[in-house]
Amino acid sequence: MSQVNVNPPAGGGPVYDDGGSHAAAAGMNLLAVVLVVAVIVVIAVVAWGAYAGHWFGGGTNYSTTGGGNTTVNVSAPARPATSAPANSTGATISAAPRSS
């Protein structure tokens, strides 16, 4: 079996830096990430408002136009002229008036 040396090197143990510079750098990095995420959220909200929410006048405002202007033109064909039916002899049959 070989031997494994687990003792620290001759220069001493591990070196710890408690000056706070690493914590300050981590705080600045966190602030940068938060700012980038906030800018992305603002851009997403403005994009949604521009396209889906019609913030910049892209849509119809139904509250001021009363539902829009719709014109419907209805034209019916003229009623064909009717004549009294003819019997087999060609004479016109007229209906007798009803008595009440």
Secondary structure, DSSP 4 states (H G I P E B T S, - for coil): ------SPPTT-S-----SSHHHHHHHHHHHHHHHHHHHHHHHHHHHHHHHTS-TTS-S--HHHHTS--------PPPPPP--PPB-TTSPBP-PPPP--
